[in-house]
Amino acid sequence: MLLGGPAGEVAPWIARAQQWMKADYHQPTDIIGAHWNWDGARTVAVIGVITGMRVANAEAMPAWLQTSPFNKPRGLAEVKSLPKPD
């Protein structure tokens, strides 16, 4: 997850985000404001598209670091078959 914020002191933004999470997140008041600045979200979206395109067009699949707990062999997941219809 990429996350950013304005330059400068972060404490006021953290407090503002915490208040929004408490009061507005997934509530009827959780609406888009006309005054919102979308520059940061636009930058994150562009980074996501560029990253996705580089992964999709690469010669090899991405690989986990050898030391990563997520580094497990691919294709060995147990496949459960669906029940046969009557």
PyMOL Python script that loads the backbone (N, CA, C, O; Angstrom):
from pymol import cmd

cmd.read_pdbstr("""\
ATOM      1  N   MET A   1       0.839  -1.172   0.000  1.00  0.00           N
ATOM      2  CA  MET A   1       0.000   0.000   0.000  1.00  0.00           C
ATOM      3  C   MET A   1       0.881   1.230   0.000  1.00  0.00           C
ATOM      4  O   MET A   1       1.809   1.345   0.801  1.00  0.00           O
ATOM      5  N   LEU A   2       0.588   2.135  -0.890  1.00  0.00           N
ATOM      6  CA  LEU A   2       1.290   3.407  -0.919  1.00  0.00           C
ATOM      7  C   LEU A   2       0.438   4.444  -0.208  1.00  0.00           C
ATOM      8  O   LEU A   2      -0.768   4.539  -0.437  1.00  0.00           O
ATOM      9  N   LEU A   3       1.073   5.210   0.647  1.00  0.00           N
ATOM     10  CA  LEU A   3       0.345   6.203   1.410  1.00  0.00           C
ATOM     11  C   LEU A   3       1.216   7.438   1.531  1.00  0.00           C
ATOM     12  O   LEU A   3       2.422   7.328   1.753  1.00  0.00           O
ATOM     13  N   GLY A   4       0.638   8.578   1.393  1.00  0.00           N
ATOM     14  CA  GLY A   4       1.406   9.809   1.497  1.00  0.00           C
ATOM     15  C   GLY A   4       0.586  10.904   2.122  1.00  0.00           C
ATOM     16  O   GLY A   4      -0.576  10.712   2.480  1.00  0.00           O
ATOM     17  N   GLY A   5       1.204  12.050   2.247  1.00  0.00           N
ATOM     18  CA  GLY A   5       0.530  13.201   2.810  1.00  0.00           C
ATOM     19  C   GLY A   5       1.317  14.452   2.503  1.00  0.00           C
ATOM     20  O   GLY A   5       2.390  14.377   1.905  1.00  0.00           O
ATOM     21  N   PRO A   6       0.805  15.600   2.902  1.00  0.00           N
ATOM     22  CA  PRO A   6       1.498  16.859   2.632  1.00  0.00           C
ATOM     23  C   PRO A   6       2.821  16.931   3.376  1.00  0.00           C
ATOM     24  O   PRO A   6       3.009  16.274   4.400  1.00  0.00           O
ATOM     25  N   ALA A   7       3.723  17.725   2.855  1.00  0.00           N
ATOM     26  CA  ALA A   7       5.011  17.934   3.516  1.00  0.00           C
ATOM     27  C   ALA A   7       4.800  18.708   4.814  1.00  0.00           C
ATOM     28  O   ALA A   7       3.828  19.447   4.968  1.00  0.00           O
ATOM     29  N   GLY A   8       5.723  18.522   5.728  1.00  0.00           N
ATOM     30  CA  GLY A   8       5.658  19.269   6.984  1.00  0.00           C
ATOM     31  C   GLY A   8       5.283  18.377   8.153  1.00  0.00           C
ATOM     32  O   GLY A   8       5.433  17.156   8.098  1.00  0.00           O
ATOM     33  N   GLU A   9       4.801  18.997   9.194  1.00  0.00           N
ATOM     34  CA  GLU A   9       4.427  18.298  10.427  1.00  0.00           C
ATOM     35  C   GLU A   9       3.285  17.324  10.166  1.00  0.00           C
ATOM     36  O   GLU A   9       2.265  17.697   9.588  1.00  0.00           O
ATOM     37  N   VAL A  10       3.459  16.068  10.596  1.00  0.00           N
ATOM     38  CA  VAL A  10       2.454  15.036  10.323  1.00  0.00           C
ATOM     39  C   VAL A  10       1.402  14.905  11.413  1.00  0.00           C
ATOM     40  O   VAL A  10       0.315  14.392  11.148  1.00  0.00           O
ATOM     41  N   ALA A  11       1.687  15.351  12.624  1.00  0.00           N
ATOM     42  CA  ALA A  11       0.754  15.169  13.742  1.00  0.00           C
ATOM     43  C   ALA A  11      -0.638  15.734  13.455  1.00  0.00           C
ATOM     44  O   ALA A  11      -1.628  15.062  13.744  1.00  0.00           O
ATOM     45  N   PRO A  12      -0.754  16.949  12.895  1.00  0.00           N
ATOM     46  CA  PRO A  12      -2.114  17.461  12.619  1.00  0.00           C
ATOM     47  C   PRO A  12      -2.861  16.600  11.598  1.00  0.00           C
ATOM     48  O   PRO A  12      -4.075  16.430  11.708  1.00  0.00           O
ATOM     49  N   TRP A  13      -2.155  16.060  10.615  1.00  0.00           N
ATOM     50  CA  TRP A  13      -2.804  15.234   9.600  1.00  0.00           C
ATOM     51  C   TRP A  13      -3.225  13.892  10.177  1.00  0.00           C
ATOM     52  O   TRP A  13      -4.273  13.357   9.814  1.00  0.00           O
ATOM     53  N   ILE A  14      -2.417  13.351  11.065  1.00  0.00           N
ATOM     54  CA  ILE A  14      -2.780  12.092  11.722  1.00  0.00           C
ATOM     55  C   ILE A  14      -4.032  12.298  12.569  1.00  0.00           C
ATOM     56  O   ILE A  14      -4.951  11.480  12.534  1.00  0.00           O
ATOM     57  N   ALA A  15      -4.064  13.388  13.327  1.00  0.00           N
ATOM     58  CA  ALA A  15      -5.244  13.684  14.151  1.00  0.00           C
ATOM     59  C   ALA A  15      -6.481  13.868  13.272  1.00  0.00           C
ATOM     60  O   ALA A  15      -7.565  13.389  13.607  1.00  0.00           O
ATOM     61  N   ARG A  16      -6.312  14.562  12.152  1.00  0.00           N
ATOM     62  CA  ARG A  16      -7.436  14.780  11.237  1.00  0.00           C
ATOM     63  C   ARG A  16      -7.933  13.461  10.652  1.00  0.00           C
ATOM     64  O   ARG A  16      -9.140  13.233  10.567  1.00  0.00           O
ATOM     65  N   ALA A  17      -7.012  12.600  10.251  1.00  0.00           N
ATOM     66  CA  ALA A  17      -7.387  11.293   9.691  1.00  0.00           C
ATOM     67  C   ALA A  17      -8.078  10.433  10.744  1.00  0.00           C
ATOM     68  O   ALA A  17      -9.062   9.757  10.443  1.00  0.00           O
ATOM     69  N   GLN A  18      -7.571  10.454  11.977  1.00  0.00           N
ATOM     70  CA  GLN A  18      -8.192   9.669  13.047  1.00  0.00           C
ATOM     71  C   GLN A  18      -9.605  10.160  13.335  1.00  0.00           C
ATOM     72  O   GLN A  18     -10.506   9.354  13.569  1.00  0.00           O
ATOM     73  N   GLN A  19      -9.807  11.469  13.319  1.00  0.00           N
ATOM     74  CA  GLN A  19     -11.140  12.030  13.540  1.00  0.00           C
ATOM     75  C   GLN A  19     -12.082  11.612  12.414  1.00  0.00           C
ATOM     76  O   GLN A  19     -13.234  11.258  12.666  1.00  0.00           O
ATOM     77  N   TRP A  20     -11.594  11.652  11.174  1.00  0.00           N
ATOM     78  CA  TRP A  20     -12.414  11.244  10.025  1.00  0.00           C
ATOM     79  C   TRP A  20     -12.784   9.773  10.141  1.00  0.00           C
ATOM     80  O   TRP A  20     -13.930   9.402   9.888  1.00  0.00           O
ATOM     81  N   MET A  21     -11.815   8.923  10.524  1.00  0.00           N
ATOM     82  CA  MET A  21     -12.096   7.489  10.673  1.00  0.00           C
ATOM     83  C   MET A  21     -13.178   7.266  11.730  1.00  0.00           C
ATOM     84  O   MET A  21     -14.053   6.417  11.565  1.00  0.00           O
ATOM     85  N   LYS A  22     -13.108   8.029  12.800  1.00  0.00           N
ATOM     86  CA  LYS A  22     -14.053   7.866  13.901  1.00  0.00           C
ATOM     87  C   LYS A  22     -15.447   8.403  13.552  1.00  0.00           C
ATOM     88  O   LYS A  22     -16.454   7.788  13.903  1.00  0.00           O
ATOM     89  N   ALA A  23     -15.504   9.542  12.866  1.00  0.00           N
ATOM     90  CA  ALA A  23     -16.783  10.209  12.657  1.00  0.00           C
ATOM     91  C   ALA A  23     -17.436   9.939  11.298  1.00  0.00           C
ATOM     92  O   ALA A  23     -18.662   9.878  11.206  1.00  0.00           O
ATOM     93  N   ASP A  24     -16.624   9.776  10.239  1.00  0.00           N
ATOM     94  CA  ASP A  24     -17.201   9.756   8.895  1.00  0.00           C
ATOM     95  C   ASP A  24     -16.984   8.475   8.092  1.00  0.00           C
ATOM     96  O   ASP A  24     -17.766   8.184   7.188  1.00  0.00           O
ATOM     97  N   TYR A  25     -15.961   7.720   8.395  1.00  0.00           N
ATOM     98  CA  TYR A  25     -15.613   6.561   7.574  1.00  0.00           C
ATOM     99  C   TYR A  25     -16.775   5.565   7.504  1.00  0.00           C
ATOM    100  O   TYR A  25     -17.224   5.057   8.531  1.00  0.00           O
ATOM    101  N   HIS A  26     -17.253   5.290   6.300  1.00  0.00           N
ATOM    102  CA  HIS A  26     -18.382   4.386   6.033  1.00  0.00           C
ATOM    103  C   HIS A  26     -19.655   4.820   6.768  1.00  0.00           C
ATOM    104  O   HIS A  26     -20.432   3.991   7.242  1.00  0.00           O
ATOM    105  N   GLN A  27     -19.843   6.114   6.847  1.00  0.00           N
ATOM    106  CA  GLN A  27     -21.042   6.704   7.442  1.00  0.00           C
ATOM    107  C   GLN A  27     -21.731   7.557   6.370  1.00  0.00           C
ATOM    108  O   GLN A  27     -21.120   7.847   5.342  1.00  0.00           O
ATOM    109  N   PRO A  28     -22.977   7.961   6.585  1.00  0.00           N
ATOM    110  CA  PRO A  28     -23.647   8.835   5.605  1.00  0.00           C
ATOM    111  C   PRO A  28     -22.867  10.120   5.321  1.00  0.00           C
ATOM    112  O   PRO A  28     -23.020  10.713   4.253  1.00  0.00           O
ATOM    113  N   THR A  29     -22.038  10.549   6.260  1.00  0.00           N
ATOM    114  CA  THR A  29     -21.244  11.771   6.073  1.00  0.00           C
ATOM    115  C   THR A  29     -19.960  11.526   5.291  1.00  0.00           C
ATOM    116  O   THR A  29     -19.197  12.463   5.056  1.00  0.00           O
ATOM    117  N   ASP A  30     -19.710  10.294   4.888  1.00  0.00           N
ATOM    118  CA  ASP A  30     -18.489   9.926   4.152  1.00  0.00           C
ATOM    119  C   ASP A  30     -18.694  10.253   2.669  1.00  0.00           C
ATOM    120  O   ASP A  30     -19.015   9.379   1.864  1.00  0.00           O
ATOM    121  N   ILE A  31     -18.503  11.516   2.334  1.00  0.00           N
ATOM    122  CA  ILE A  31     -18.729  11.984   0.968  1.00  0.00           C
ATOM    123  C   ILE A  31     -17.475  12.683   0.438  1.00  0.00           C
ATOM    124  O   ILE A  31     -16.610  13.101   1.207  1.00  0.00           O
ATOM    125  N   ILE A  32     -17.395  12.800  -0.874  1.00  0.00           N
ATOM    126  CA  ILE A  32     -16.277  13.504  -1.504  1.00  0.00           C
ATOM    127  C   ILE A  32     -16.567  14.996  -1.437  1.00  0.00           C
ATOM    128  O   ILE A  32     -17.665  15.446  -1.766  1.00  0.00           O
ATOM    129  N   GLY A  33     -15.566  15.751  -1.006  1.00  0.00           N
ATOM    130  CA  GLY A  33     -15.718  17.196  -0.923  1.00  0.00           C
ATOM    131  C   GLY A  33     -15.175  17.878  -2.170  1.00  0.00           C
ATOM    132  O   GLY A  33     -14.152  17.460  -2.712  1.00  0.00           O
ATOM    133  N   ALA A  34     -15.844  18.910  -2.621  1.00  0.00           N
ATOM    134  CA  ALA A  34     -15.403  19.649  -3.814  1.00  0.00           C
ATOM    135  C   ALA A  34     -14.038  20.297  -3.596  1.00  0.00           C
ATOM    136  O   ALA A  34     -13.329  20.580  -4.561  1.00  0.00           O
ATOM    137  N   HIS A  35     -13.668  20.533  -2.357  1.00  0.00           N
ATOM    138  CA  HIS A  35     -12.404  21.200  -2.035  1.00  0.00           C
ATOM    139  C   HIS A  35     -11.223  20.228  -1.952  1.00  0.00           C
ATOM    140  O   HIS A  35     -10.090  20.660  -1.738  1.00  0.00           O
ATOM    141  N   TRP A  36     -11.464  18.938  -2.116  1.00  0.00           N
ATOM    142  CA  TRP A  36     -10.394  17.956  -1.978  1.00  0.00           C
ATOM    143  C   TRP A  36      -9.346  18.133  -3.068  1.00  0.00           C
ATOM    144  O   TRP A  36      -9.663  18.455  -4.213  1.00  0.00           O
ATOM    145  N   ASN A  37      -8.107  17.919  -2.690  1.00  0.00           N
ATOM    146  CA  ASN A  37      -6.984  17.992  -3.626  1.00  0.00           C
ATOM    147  C   ASN A  37      -6.612  16.566  -4.015  1.00  0.00           C
ATOM    148  O   ASN A  37      -6.220  15.771  -3.162  1.00  0.00           O
ATOM    149  N   TRP A  38      -6.732  16.243  -5.287  1.00  0.00           N
ATOM    150  CA  TRP A  38      -6.505  14.881  -5.767  1.00  0.00           C
ATOM    151  C   TRP A  38      -5.105  14.665  -6.327  1.00  0.00           C
ATOM    152  O   TRP A  38      -4.845  13.612  -6.909  1.00  0.00           O
ATOM    153  N   ASP A  39      -4.204  15.615  -6.174  1.00  0.00           N
ATOM    154  CA  ASP A  39      -2.860  15.467  -6.738  1.00  0.00           C
ATOM    155  C   ASP A  39      -2.138  14.233  -6.196  1.00  0.00           C
ATOM    156  O   ASP A  39      -1.520  13.490  -6.959  1.00  0.00           O
ATOM    157  N   GLY A  40      -2.212  14.017  -4.904  1.00  0.00           N
ATOM    158  CA  GLY A  40      -1.537  12.853  -4.309  1.00  0.00           C
ATOM    159  C   GLY A  40      -2.137  11.547  -4.783  1.00  0.00           C
ATOM    160  O   GLY A  40      -1.404  10.619  -5.125  1.00  0.00           O
ATOM    161  N   ALA A  41      -3.462  11.454  -4.810  1.00  0.00           N
ATOM    162  CA  ALA A  41      -4.128  10.238  -5.276  1.00  0.00           C
ATOM    163  C   ALA A  41      -3.804   9.972  -6.744  1.00  0.00           C
ATOM    164  O   ALA A  41      -3.620   8.823  -7.145  1.00  0.00           O
ATOM    165  N   ARG A  42      -3.736  11.029  -7.539  1.00  0.00           N
ATOM    166  CA  ARG A  42      -3.391  10.889  -8.954  1.00  0.00           C
ATOM    167  C   ARG A  42      -1.972  10.348  -9.102  1.00  0.00           C
ATOM    168  O   ARG A  42      -1.724   9.490  -9.950  1.00  0.00           O
ATOM    169  N   THR A  43      -1.054  10.834  -8.299  1.00  0.00           N
ATOM    170  CA  THR A  43       0.331  10.352  -8.338  1.00  0.00           C
ATOM    171  C   THR A  43       0.407   8.880  -7.952  1.00  0.00           C
ATOM    172  O   THR A  43       1.110   8.105  -8.601  1.00  0.00           O
ATOM    173  N   VAL A  44      -0.308   8.490  -6.904  1.00  0.00           N
ATOM    174  CA  VAL A  44      -0.316   7.085  -6.482  1.00  0.00           C
ATOM    175  C   VAL A  44      -0.904   6.201  -7.580  1.00  0.00           C
ATOM    176  O   VAL A  44      -0.411   5.098  -7.817  1.00  0.00           O
ATOM    177  N   ALA A  45      -1.951   6.676  -8.248  1.00  0.00           N
ATOM    178  CA  ALA A  45      -2.554   5.902  -9.345  1.00  0.00           C
ATOM    179  C   ALA A  45      -1.570   5.732 -10.496  1.00  0.00           C
ATOM    180  O   ALA A  45      -1.467   4.645 -11.065  1.00  0.00           O
ATOM    181  N   VAL A  46      -0.851   6.785 -10.843  1.00  0.00           N
ATOM    182  CA  VAL A  46       0.140   6.695 -11.927  1.00  0.00           C
ATOM    183  C   VAL A  46       1.251   5.716 -11.554  1.00  0.00           C
ATOM    184  O   VAL A  46       1.678   4.915 -12.386  1.00  0.00           O
ATOM    185  N   ILE A  47       1.716   5.776 -10.315  1.00  0.00           N
ATOM    186  CA  ILE A  47       2.745   4.838  -9.862  1.00  0.00           C
ATOM    187  C   ILE A  47       2.232   3.406  -9.954  1.00  0.00           C
ATOM    188  O   ILE A  47       2.967   2.510 -10.368  1.00  0.00           O
ATOM    189  N   GLY A  48       0.970   3.182  -9.571  1.00  0.00           N
ATOM    190  CA  GLY A  48       0.380   1.842  -9.666  1.00  0.00           C
ATOM    191  C   GLY A  48       0.315   1.340 -11.094  1.00  0.00           C
ATOM    192  O   GLY A  48       0.623   0.178 -11.360  1.00  0.00           O
ATOM    193  N   VAL A  49      -0.085   2.210 -12.021  1.00  0.00           N
ATOM    194  CA  VAL A  49      -0.155   1.811 -13.431  1.00  0.00           C
ATOM    195  C   VAL A  49       1.232   1.494 -13.973  1.00  0.00           C
ATOM    196  O   VAL A  49       1.413   0.486 -14.656  1.00  0.00           O
ATOM    197  N   ILE A  50       2.202   2.335 -13.677  1.00  0.00           N
ATOM    198  CA  ILE A  50       3.568   2.095 -14.156  1.00  0.00           C
ATOM    199  C   ILE A  50       4.112   0.795 -13.584  1.00  0.00           C
ATOM    200  O   ILE A  50       4.703  -0.002 -14.313  1.00  0.00           O
ATOM    201  N   THR A  51       3.920   0.571 -12.289  1.00  0.00           N
ATOM    202  CA  THR A  51       4.390  -0.664 -11.657  1.00  0.00           C
ATOM    203  C   THR A  51       3.716  -1.880 -12.278  1.00  0.00           C
ATOM    204  O   THR A  51       4.383  -2.860 -12.609  1.00  0.00           O
ATOM    205  N   GLY A  52       2.395  -1.820 -12.438  1.00  0.00           N
ATOM    206  CA  GLY A  52       1.667  -2.936 -13.035  1.00  0.00           C
ATOM    207  C   GLY A  52       2.112  -3.230 -14.450  1.00  0.00           C
ATOM    208  O   GLY A  52       2.259  -4.395 -14.821  1.00  0.00           O
ATOM    209  N   MET A  53       2.330  -2.201 -15.246  1.00  0.00           N
ATOM    210  CA  MET A  53       2.774  -2.397 -16.628  1.00  0.00           C
ATOM    211  C   MET A  53       4.180  -3.006 -16.670  1.00  0.00           C
ATOM    212  O   MET A  53       4.456  -3.877 -17.495  1.00  0.00           O
ATOM    213  N   ARG A  54       5.055  -2.552 -15.793  1.00  0.00           N
ATOM    214  CA  ARG A  54       6.417  -3.119 -15.761  1.00  0.00           C
ATOM    215  C   ARG A  54       6.388  -4.592 -15.367  1.00  0.00           C
ATOM    216  O   ARG A  54       7.117  -5.402 -15.939  1.00  0.00           O
ATOM    217  N   VAL A  55       5.549  -4.942 -14.394  1.00  0.00           N
ATOM    218  CA  VAL A  55       5.429  -6.344 -13.991  1.00  0.00           C
ATOM    219  C   VAL A  55       4.834  -7.162 -15.131  1.00  0.00           C
ATOM    220  O   VAL A  55       5.328  -8.247 -15.439  1.00  0.00           O
ATOM    221  N   ALA A  56       3.773  -6.648 -15.760  1.00  0.00           N
ATOM    222  CA  ALA A  56       3.097  -7.380 -16.833  1.00  0.00           C
ATOM    223  C   ALA A  56       3.990  -7.574 -18.052  1.00  0.00           C
ATOM    224  O   ALA A  56       3.884  -8.595 -18.733  1.00  0.00           O
ATOM    225  N   ASN A  57       4.859  -6.626 -18.338  1.00  0.00           N
ATOM    226  CA  ASN A  57       5.698  -6.694 -19.534  1.00  0.00           C
ATOM    227  C   ASN A  57       7.093  -7.257 -19.276  1.00  0.00           C
ATOM    228  O   ASN A  57       7.899  -7.352 -20.202  1.00  0.00           O
ATOM    229  N   ALA A  58       7.383  -7.627 -18.044  1.00  0.00           N
ATOM    230  CA  ALA A  58       8.707  -8.168 -17.720  1.00  0.00           C
ATOM    231  C   ALA A  58       8.876  -9.564 -18.306  1.00  0.00           C
ATOM    232  O   ALA A  58       7.901 -10.289 -18.505  1.00  0.00           O
ATOM    233  N   GLU A  59      10.106  -9.926 -18.575  1.00  0.00           N
ATOM    234  CA  GLU A  59      10.419 -11.260 -19.107  1.00  0.00           C
ATOM    235  C   GLU A  59      10.148 -12.358 -18.076  1.00  0.00           C
ATOM    236  O   GLU A  59       9.743 -13.464 -18.435  1.00  0.00           O
ATOM    237  N   ALA A  60      10.371 -12.053 -16.799  1.00  0.00           N
ATOM    238  CA  ALA A  60      10.205 -13.056 -15.742  1.00  0.00           C
ATOM    239  C   ALA A  60       9.186 -12.565 -14.717  1.00  0.00           C
ATOM    240  O   ALA A  60       8.967 -11.364 -14.557  1.00  0.00           O
ATOM    241  N   MET A  61       8.570 -13.527 -14.025  1.00  0.00           N
ATOM    242  CA  MET A  61       7.631 -13.177 -12.962  1.00  0.00           C
ATOM    243  C   MET A  61       8.386 -12.561 -11.784  1.00  0.00           C
ATOM    244  O   MET A  61       9.557 -12.875 -11.567  1.00  0.00           O
ATOM    245  N   PRO A  62       7.731 -11.696 -11.031  1.00  0.00           N
ATOM    246  CA  PRO A  62       8.367 -11.176  -9.813  1.00  0.00           C
ATOM    247  C   PRO A  62       8.657 -12.328  -8.851  1.00  0.00           C
ATOM    248  O   PRO A  62       7.956 -13.340  -8.860  1.00  0.00           O
ATOM    249  N   ALA A  63       9.667 -12.176  -8.044  1.00  0.00           N
ATOM    250  CA  ALA A  63      10.030 -13.230  -7.086  1.00  0.00           C
ATOM    251  C   ALA A  63      10.198 -12.616  -5.701  1.00  0.00           C
ATOM    252  O   ALA A  63      10.628 -11.471  -5.557  1.00  0.00           O
ATOM    253  N   TRP A  64       9.854 -13.395  -4.701  1.00  0.00           N
ATOM    254  CA  TRP A  64      10.060 -12.974  -3.315  1.00  0.00           C
ATOM    255  C   TRP A  64      11.538 -13.069  -2.985  1.00  0.00           C
ATOM    256  O   TRP A  64      12.268 -13.846  -3.600  1.00  0.00           O
ATOM    257  N   LEU A  65      11.978 -12.283  -2.018  1.00  0.00           N
ATOM    258  CA  LEU A  65      13.328 -12.456  -1.484  1.00  0.00           C
ATOM    259  C   LEU A  65      13.408 -13.837  -0.857  1.00  0.00           C
ATOM    260  O   LEU A  65      12.414 -14.338  -0.331  1.00  0.00           O
ATOM    261  N   GLN A  66      14.566 -14.452  -0.907  1.00  0.00           N
ATOM    262  CA  GLN A  66      14.732 -15.785  -0.332  1.00  0.00           C
ATOM    263  C   GLN A  66      14.378 -15.812   1.152  1.00  0.00           C
ATOM    264  O   GLN A  66      13.928 -16.840   1.660  1.00  0.00           O
ATOM    265  N   THR A  67      14.573 -14.710   1.844  1.00  0.00           N
ATOM    266  CA  THR A  67      14.322 -14.650   3.287  1.00  0.00           C
ATOM    267  C   THR A  67      12.875 -14.289   3.642  1.00  0.00           C
ATOM    268  O   THR A  67      12.528 -14.251   4.823  1.00  0.00           O
ATOM    269  N   SER A  68      12.039 -14.027   2.656  1.00  0.00           N
ATOM    270  CA  SER A  68      10.665 -13.614   2.920  1.00  0.00           C
ATOM    271  C   SER A  68       9.818 -14.780   3.412  1.00  0.00           C
ATOM    272  O   SER A  68       9.927 -15.883   2.876  1.00  0.00           O
ATOM    273  N   PRO A  69       8.972 -14.560   4.425  1.00  0.00           N
ATOM    274  CA  PRO A  69       8.075 -15.626   4.874  1.00  0.00           C
ATOM    275  C   PRO A  69       7.023 -15.971   3.817  1.00  0.00           C
ATOM    276  O   PRO A  69       6.372 -17.011   3.912  1.00  0.00           O
ATOM    277  N   PHE A  70       6.854 -15.115   2.821  1.00  0.00           N
ATOM    278  CA  PHE A  70       5.893 -15.367   1.746  1.00  0.00           C
ATOM    279  C   PHE A  70       6.517 -16.140   0.583  1.00  0.00           C
ATOM    280  O   PHE A  70       5.823 -16.482  -0.375  1.00  0.00           O
ATOM    281  N   ASN A  71       7.808 -16.415   0.659  1.00  0.00           N
ATOM    282  CA  ASN A  71       8.515 -17.123  -0.404  1.00  0.00           C
ATOM    283  C   ASN A  71       8.208 -18.617  -0.304  1.00  0.00           C
ATOM    284  O   ASN A  71       8.907 -19.364   0.380  1.00  0.00           O
ATOM    285  N   LYS A  72       7.158 -19.031  -0.994  1.00  0.00           N
ATOM    286  CA  LYS A  72       6.742 -20.437  -0.986  1.00  0.00           C
ATOM    287  C   LYS A  72       6.681 -20.924  -2.422  1.00  0.00           C
ATOM    288  O   LYS A  72       6.459 -20.124  -3.331  1.00  0.00           O
ATOM    289  N   PRO A  73       6.871 -22.209  -2.646  1.00  0.00           N
ATOM    290  CA  PRO A  73       6.804 -22.722  -4.022  1.00  0.00           C
ATOM    291  C   PRO A  73       5.445 -22.430  -4.652  1.00  0.00           C
ATOM    292  O   PRO A  73       4.411 -22.507  -3.989  1.00  0.00           O
ATOM    293  N   ARG A  74       5.460 -22.097  -5.930  1.00  0.00           N
ATOM    294  CA  ARG A  74       4.218 -21.799  -6.646  1.00  0.00           C
ATOM    295  C   ARG A  74       3.623 -23.075  -7.207  1.00  0.00           C
ATOM    296  O   ARG A  74       4.340 -24.028  -7.513  1.00  0.00           O
ATOM    297  N   GLY A  75       2.314 -23.085  -7.337  1.00  0.00           N
ATOM    298  CA  GLY A  75       1.636 -24.192  -7.979  1.00  0.00           C
ATOM    299  C   GLY A  75       1.423 -25.407  -7.093  1.00  0.00           C
ATOM    300  O   GLY A  75       0.997 -26.454  -7.581  1.00  0.00           O
ATOM    301  N   LEU A  76       1.705 -25.295  -5.819  1.00  0.00           N
ATOM    302  CA  LEU A  76       1.554 -26.440  -4.933  1.00  0.00           C
ATOM    303  C   LEU A  76       0.336 -26.324  -4.027  1.00  0.00           C
ATOM    304  O   LEU A  76       0.129 -27.156  -3.143  1.00  0.00           O
ATOM    305  N   ALA A  77      -0.460 -25.300  -4.249  1.00  0.00           N
ATOM    306  CA  ALA A  77      -1.651 -25.114  -3.417  1.00  0.00           C
ATOM    307  C   ALA A  77      -2.628 -26.260  -3.657  1.00  0.00           C
ATOM    308  O   ALA A  77      -2.781 -26.752  -4.775  1.00  0.00           O
ATOM    309  N   GLU A  78      -3.272 -26.661  -2.591  1.00  0.00           N
ATOM    310  CA  GLU A  78      -4.258 -27.733  -2.699  1.00  0.00           C
ATOM    311  C   GLU A  78      -5.466 -27.220  -3.461  1.00  0.00           C
ATOM    312  O   GLU A  78      -6.032 -26.183  -3.116  1.00  0.00           O
ATOM    313  N   VAL A  79      -5.853 -27.935  -4.481  1.00  0.00           N
ATOM    314  CA  VAL A  79      -7.015 -27.552  -5.275  1.00  0.00           C
ATOM    315  C   VAL A  79      -8.171 -28.445  -4.864  1.00  0.00           C
ATOM    316  O   VAL A  79      -8.092 -29.670  -4.961  1.00  0.00           O
ATOM    317  N   LYS A  80      -9.239 -27.823  -4.409  1.00  0.00           N
ATOM    318  CA  LYS A  80     -10.425 -28.573  -4.002  1.00  0.00           C
ATOM    319  C   LYS A  80     -11.404 -28.559  -5.156  1.00  0.00           C
ATOM    320  O   LYS A  80     -11.724 -27.499  -5.694  1.00  0.00           O
ATOM    321  N   SER A  81     -11.875 -29.718  -5.533  1.00  0.00           N
ATOM    322  CA  SER A  81     -12.814 -29.779  -6.645  1.00  0.00           C
ATOM    323  C   SER A  81     -14.219 -29.445  -6.158  1.00  0.00           C
ATOM    324  O   SER A  81     -14.571 -29.685  -5.003  1.00  0.00           O
ATOM    325  N   LEU A  82     -15.004 -28.889  -7.063  1.00  0.00           N
ATOM    326  CA  LEU A  82     -16.382 -28.554  -6.735  1.00  0.00           C
ATOM    327  C   LEU A  82     -17.217 -29.824  -6.696  1.00  0.00           C
ATOM    328  O   LEU A  82     -16.922 -30.775  -7.421  1.00  0.00           O
ATOM    329  N   PRO A  83     -18.244 -29.860  -5.871  1.00  0.00           N
ATOM    330  CA  PRO A  83     -19.109 -31.049  -5.857  1.00  0.00           C
ATOM    331  C   PRO A  83     -19.801 -31.209  -7.214  1.00  0.00           C
ATOM    332  O   PRO A  83     -20.146 -30.232  -7.879  1.00  0.00           O
ATOM    333  N   LYS A  84     -19.986 -32.450  -7.595  1.00  0.00           N
ATOM    334  CA  LYS A  84     -20.643 -32.737  -8.871  1.00  0.00           C
ATOM    335  C   LYS A  84     -22.137 -32.491  -8.726  1.00  0.00           C
ATOM    336  O   LYS A  84     -22.733 -32.845  -7.709  1.00  0.00           O
ATOM    337  N   PRO A  85     -22.752 -31.875  -9.759  1.00  0.00           N
ATOM    338  CA  PRO A  85     -24.194 -31.643  -9.686  1.00  0.00           C
ATOM    339  C   PRO A  85     -24.947 -32.961  -9.776  1.00  0.00           C
ATOM    340  O   PRO A  85     -24.482 -33.918 -10.395  1.00  0.00           O
ATOM    341  N   ASP A  86     -26.113 -32.992  -9.150  1.00  0.00           N
ATOM    342  CA  ASP A  86     -26.947 -34.200  -9.182  1.00  0.00           C
ATOM    343  C   ASP A  86     -27.583 -34.406 -10.515  1.00  0.00           C
ATOM    344  O   ASP A  86     -28.315 -35.377 -10.707  1.00  0.00           O
TER     345      ASP A  86
END
""", "prot")
cmd.dss("prot")
cmd.show_as("cartoon", "prot")
cmd.util.cbc("prot")
cmd.orient("prot")
